[in-house]
Amino acid sequence: MSTTLARLAQTIESRKLENGGDPATSYVAKLFSKGDDAILKKIGEEAVETVMAAKDARVSGESAALVYEVADLWFHSMVLLARFDLTPQQVIDELARREGLSGLDEKASRKAD
């Protein structure tokens, strides 16, 4: 896992209320204090903003806004992972497991489970 993702995951973990995160001084602690629905709502907002930025990039050829929005989406997804005591490494491991597997085959295997 990249050191940037690892450092960010550690910072997010430190913002959990049980780890001393203070909602008055930390955006992430404030999200944690509001619960799952607040985090999920934020991910939904960021996903929509990512789609809109991609559509704009398709027309303009400028991709900086798309990178910015994907960073926001990844960040909030990492907050959600931390909320459920999961790590970015677990997602990376899952992607590695799927590497070399046809997306169609992988999807079909989920239906069989």
Secondary structure, 3 states (H helix, E strand, C coil): CCHHHHHHHHHHHHCCHHHCCCCCCCHHHHHHHHCHHHHHHHHHHHHHHHHHHHHHHHHHCCCHHHHHHHHHHHHHHHHHHHHCCCCHHHHHHHHHHHCCCCHHHHHHHHHHC
